[in-house]
Amino acid sequence: MKKNKNNESKIALTLGILGIIAGVFLIFSGNNLIGIFGSIASAGIAIKGYNNLKNKSE
């Protein structure tokens, strides 16, 4: 069970980082509003995944 939670945390962290990169790309391509709010939402997912990964490893 612990390994499964660890994998979920890594997936959330990875998707969050990819979402931040996509949001920055959208900002520079001209879709400012979608890029800003997408980056914020993805940052939240990345932080949640990081916190879960950190808490599960202890």
N, C-alpha and C positions, 0 to 999 in steps of 0.2 A: 504494500500500500504506500509506503514511503517513497518508493521508486516512481510510482505512478504520479504522485504529487510533485515530485522533483521534475518529471518530464513536463507536466502541465505548466510549471513555473518557467521552465526554459522556453517553452513554446510561447507563453505570454510575453516574456522578455524579448524574444526574437521578433514577434509580430509587432510589438510596440516600437522597437528600433526601426524596423522596416517602414512602419507607418510614419514615423518622424521624418525619415528620409524622403518618403513620398510627399509628405506635406510641404517640406522645404522645396522640393521640385515643383509642386503646384504653385507655391508662392512666386518662384522665379519665372514660371511660365505664364503668369498673368491671372491665375485664379486665386486672388489674395484671400478672400473670405473663406473659401473651402480649405485652402492650405493652412491657414492659421488655426482654424478650429479643428481640423484633422490632426494637426501636429499636437495640439493640446490634448485631445482625446487619446492619441497614441502614446503621449508621454505618461498619461495616467495609467495606461495598460502596462507600459514598461516599468514604471515605478512599482505597481502592484506585483508584477512578476518578479522583480528584483527582491522586494521585501519577502515574498513567499519563499523564494529560493534561499535567501539568507536565513530565515527563521527555520526552515526545514533542515538545513545543514548543521545547525547547532544541536 
